[in-house]
Amino acid sequence: MGGPLRVAVVGSGPSGVYTAQALVERQGPPDVAVDVLDRLPCPYGLVRYGVAPDHEKIKSLQDTLRRVLEHPRVRFLGNVPVGRNAPNGVGTEELLSLYHAVVYCVGAAADRRLGIPGEDLPGSFSATDFVSWYSAHPDAAAYRFALGVRSAVVIGVGNVAVDVARFLAHDADELRGTDVPQAALDALAAGAPADVHVVGRRGPSQAKFTTKELRELDALPDAEAVVRREELELDPAYGAPDSLPAVARRNLGVLDGWARREPPGRARRVRLRFFLRPVEVLAGPEGAVRAVRFERTAPDGRGGVTGTGRYEEIPAELVLRSVGYRGVPLPGLPFDRTTGTVPHEAGRVLRDGAPSPGEYVAGWIKRGPTGVIGTNRSCAKETVRSLLEDADVLLGRRISDADPPTALRASGREPVGWRGWLDIERAEAELGRSLRRERVKIPDWEGLLAAARRAG
């Protein structure tokens, strides 16, 4: 069997890096050379731009991903958008002319909407945009969030909802030692909400957050978690939790403990509410958000809920929806709009029901927005097994003799290599020192690319 097998991995988050790792750290032929492409000049995907700033243990996963990207047979090529519709984007056909195989490891980039009146009022946003803002994603550089409000409502009861609620409940000084961008820190310092309401339409036994994330809501020095016992008791599983999965049982135990205690009396409150379905975001006299109207729901006996015709308004000047993600099509690839994924068979992209030579998927675009970070490892390994089984056919494909970075530069693109990323890291360390903080993320495209160009 000949080689080297030239592979492009599109996406430098966990699914992409685990795919590269599975390709280059295996034993046996063929030799494989991997280029990890990303539209951003920075690697690590959601580990850099989606993990809460105070989750240092999870963010330390960057060290593991870094070791893979520094492997001698792996190259990082940032600032390379893929898709014909992207400005200066590289089309799927062009990639197949440069590589024997391309593995698409892009995520589910769009948030789901509520589909209710008032959803687009000033002061109502997606949690995805809010996370991008406090994570310094360059696409969010123009966002402005005023946090000096009395009350905020987070709609959804998953880990992202808990993350944004915890961010809002933080004192700014508690995050000064993280890499949160200065604009977000300043907004938090100007005044965090006294009350953050985290609201779900179903019961606590069906909430999607993990117990660790839940407990963290009550672990902040100046914030306390508040639960209504009468809402817990509406859940049929509350009195008989033995049949629940372990995580749901633990969650109910934590919530029950909070509901039974005397409130600690801290400055801010995170109020967890259940069996409330949003029906309208209400505007105040000046046209911005003033409250969210909810309908009380009740269990329907089949695992869902039904409306009761009773309503409640929760005051809020900031509303964040966190009700899930959906995949978006990548121009040039087939797409199933029902599942939000690329049709595939064990990672092989299917066109008209048949495998497309040289095209593969891994991560959320393959399986949907499910699982945890570690799920991406087994997902990547399955795709790599398929790719290596196809190695003889792939090596027989005629591709350009040009080195891909050279070909990209010749066509007017400006890929950012690993040296450019290291210069971004140095610039962020310098920014942190200038602000008397640790490393602080550069929040905009211009600043990131200017730092990367220092590498020449």
C-alpha positions, 0 to 999 in steps of 0.5 A: 500500500502506498502513501502518504495518504493526504487527509484534510480534517475540517474543524479543530474542535474535539471531534476534528482533533480526535480524528487527526489523532486517530489517523496519525497515532495508529500503527501500520500503513499507510503513512498519513499526513493530516491538515486540520482546517478551521475558519477561525485563526484559533484552534480548539473549537468549542473548548475555546469558544463554548466552555464557561470561563470558570470551568478551568478543568474542562478548558485544560482539555486544550493541552491534550488537543494541543499535543495532537496539533503539534504532532509532526504529521499534523498541521494546523491551517486556520483562517480557512473557511470551507464552503462556496458561500463563505467569503473567500471560502474553499469549496468541497470540490477544491478540497478533494483536488488537494487531498485524498480524503476530507473529513468534515467535523463541523458542529451544529452551529445554529440555535433553536428558536422558541417561535413565540411573539416578542422573541426578537425584542431588544433584550431577547437573545439566544444563549449561543450568542451570549456564550460567544460574547463572553467567550470572545468569539470574533463573530460576536465582537459587535454584540452588546449585552447590558447586564445591569438589570434587575431580573434575567430569564434563561429559558431552558434547563440544560447545561448551557442554560446553567452556564449562562445563569452561573455567569450572570450570578458571578461577581466580576472579581471572581472571573478576573483570573480567567480569560474572559474578555474585558468587555464582558468583565466590565459589563458584569462589574457594572451590575449583575442581575439580582434574580436569574430565573432558569425556566423549563416547560417540563419537570425536574426529572426531565431536565438535561443538566448534569448534577455537577453543573447544577450544584455549581449554581449554589457554590458561588459566594454571593449567589444562592439557588432557590427552588419551589417545592410545590413545583417539584411535587408536580413531577410524578417521579418526585415521590418515586425516583427509583426508576429514574436514571442515576443523574436524574435521581441525583438532580432531584435530591439536590433540588429537594435539598434546596427546596427544604432549607432556609435560604442562605440570604446571599445577594443574588438568587438563581431561581429554578422554575419548572412546568412553565411554557413560554408563550410571549416575550412582553415589551415595555413602554420603550419597546424593549423586553420587560417580562416573559409570559408563561403558561403553567403546564402539567404532566400528560401521563405520556412523558410530555406536558399539556397546557393548563390555561393558567399563566404567569409573568416573570419580570425580566429586562434580559431574556436568553433562550437555550432550547437546543442546537440544530445543524446547518448545511455546508454548501457542497455537501448533502444535508438531511434537514430533518435530522440536521446531519449529513447522510452517512454510513459509518462516517462515509458521506452518502450522495444519492444513497451511495458512499462519496469517494473521499468524503467523510463526517465526524462529530455533531454534523454526523450524529447531531448535537448529542453526547459530551466532549468524550463522545467525539473520540469514539465517533471519530474512531469509527469514521477513521476506521471507514477511511482506512478501509478505503485507503487503497481506493483513496490513494488511487484518486488523482490529486494536485501535486501542490502543497495545500497551504501553498495552493491556498496562498496562491489563490489569495487565501491567508491560512494561519499556521501553528506559528501564527496561533502561537503569536496569538497566544503571546498577544493574549498574554500581553493583553492580560498583563496590560490589564493586570490580569492573566491571559485575556482573549482577543475578541475581534477578527482584526486583532486576531489576524494582526497578531497572527501576522507577526509570524510572517 
